[in-house]
């Protein structure tokens, strides 16, 4: 689901929440001027992925319920985590980097990665 979008000086930035392979991800795509000037590519994507095994910890940290386990949140942690991230990052184009920092601060396993078009 798209949570943020902006167009500044010929560069469009779009942020999505995705639910890959049982986990959640915050994905940012820059297209236009900036990726063309910096990488010679039309698009640049960067993302923070939190896998299924870390979802209970992520939901606990996002809700402030750090001492409670998965039983507190029910079976569909993926949907709950996606909903909480969508609410946290609505209209925020810094979401991908912020989630990575948030996970580091709370000891939650998360992967930050990049991709660019040809």
C-alpha positions in Angstrom: 0.0 0.0 0.0 1.3 3.4 -0.9 1.9 5.6 2.2 3.8 8.6 0.9 4.6 10.4 -2.3 6.4 13.7 -3.2 7.8 15.3 -6.3 10.7 17.7 -5.7 12.7 19.3 -8.4 12.0 16.6 -11.0 12.5 13.6 -8.6 9.5 11.6 -7.6 9.7 9.7 -4.3 7.1 7.0 -3.5 6.9 4.9 -0.3 5.1 1.6 0.0 4.4 -0.9 2.7 4.7 -4.5 1.3 4.2 -7.9 2.8 6.7 -10.3 1.2 7.2 -13.9 2.3 5.4 -13.6 5.6 7.3 -10.4 6.7 6.9 -6.7 6.1 8.9 -4.2 4.1 9.0 -0.4 3.7 10.1 0.3 0.1 11.1 3.7 -1.3 11.4 4.3 -5.0 13.0 7.5 -6.4 12.6 8.2 -10.1 13.5 11.0 -12.4 16.3 13.6 -12.1 18.2 12.5 -8.9 18.7 8.8 -9.9 19.6 9.8 -13.4 22.2 12.3 -12.3 23.7 10.2 -9.5 23.6 6.7 -10.9 22.8 7.2 -14.6 19.6 5.2 -14.0 15.9 6.1 -14.2 14.9 4.6 -10.9 16.5 3.8 -7.5 14.8 1.6 -4.9 15.9 1.1 -1.3 14.0 -0.9 1.3 14.0 -2.2 4.8 12.7 -5.8 5.3 11.6 -7.4 8.5 11.2 -11.1 8.3 8.5 -13.3 9.7 10.6 -14.4 12.7 11.0 -10.7 13.8 7.4 -9.6 13.4 6.4 -10.2 17.1 9.3 -8.0 18.2 8.5 -5.3 15.7 4.8 -5.2 16.7 5.8 -5.2 20.4 8.2 -2.2 19.8 5.7 -0.3 17.6 2.9 -0.7 20.2 5.0 -0.3 23.3 4.0 -3.7 24.5 7.6 -4.9 24.7 7.1 -7.5 27.5 4.2 -9.3 25.8 4.6 -12.1 23.3 2.9 -13.2 20.1 -0.2 -14.4 22.0 -1.0 -10.7 22.8 -1.2 -9.9 19.1 -2.9 -12.9 17.6 -2.1 -15.0 14.6 -1.9 -12.4 11.8 1.2 -10.5 12.9 2.0 -9.7 9.2 -1.3 -7.7 8.7 -1.0 -6.0 12.1 2.6 -5.0 11.4 1.7 -3.6 8.0 -1.2 -1.6 9.5 1.0 -0.2 12.2 3.8 0.7 9.8 1.2 2.4 7.4 -0.1 4.5 10.3 3.4 5.4 11.5 4.7 6.3 8.1 1.7 7.9 6.4 3.0 10.9 4.4 6.6 10.3 5.5 9.2 10.0 2.8 11.9 9.1 5.3 10.1 5.9 6.2 12.6 3.3 4.9 15.6 4.7 6.7 13.6 5.5 9.8 12.4 1.9 10.1 15.9 0.6 9.7 17.1 2.9 12.6 14.0 2.0 14.7 14.8 -1.7 14.3 18.5 -1.2 15.2 17.5 0.7 18.3 15.1 -2.0 19.4 17.4 -5.0 18.5 15.0 -6.2 15.7 16.5 -8.1 12.8 16.0 -6.1 9.6 17.7 -5.9 6.2 18.4 -2.7 4.3 19.0 -3.1 0.6 19.1 -1.2 -2.7 18.3 -1.7 -6.4 18.4 0.5 -9.4 17.1 0.2 -13.0 19.3 -0.3 -16.0 
